[in-house]
Amino acid sequence: MKMQNHTKTIQKIVGGLLGIAGASVFIVPALAQANTSKQSILAQMSSPGGSMSAPPGNSTPPGNSTPPGGSMSAPTRNSNPSASSLDAEFITKAAQSDMTEIQTSQLALQKSRNKSVRDFAQMMIQHHTESSRQLKPIAQSKRVTLPTNIGPENTALLTSLRKVNGSQFDQAYMQGQVQAHTRTQAEYQKYLAQGQDPQLRAFASKIEPVVAQHLQMAQKMVATR
């Protein structure tokens, strides 16, 4: 019964939000996949102490200092006290991404009356708050000052969301989630391809799959064809 009710809700979202006839053609399989993705994300997040665990099957990257079991211990200030320009750039981008997701999703909770949009927004706040919590001690150990703003590109998204309401807001918010998570995933993949710091590589390898699942869920919610 819960699945039927949830399916009807998603159909109403896509039909009313995007104005596409026959939304059930694509939303039912999307719903099933999105539910699977959400369960997988929650499984990654639910390790002892509230830290995200690396998804099963992910190999530990070379030089990874993460202890067995996937939980990341807090670094000390004496470990790797300096950071390369690539390290500092990644820390800044990751922190700004977290802040953007939290701030835009808080706005969604204020403006949206759509249950699925609100559920997604609540999940973004929870997951990106946890990501920020894990990033902060790493940045401190590298003596990298975390940004205090979300950056011009992300500010443009937040500003545009403040100007719309109702179904227009829901559509703009979910499309913004697709765009923001696409950029964030690219930053994580760039660091995993080029970065050398063991702590940052461990962090990136843990969070990147979560970002990818967020992106897939957002894409399914805005799919029209």
Helices and strands as residue ranges (DSSP letters): H 2-18, H 24-45, G 48-50, H 85-111, H 115-141, H 152-162, H 166-194, H 198-222
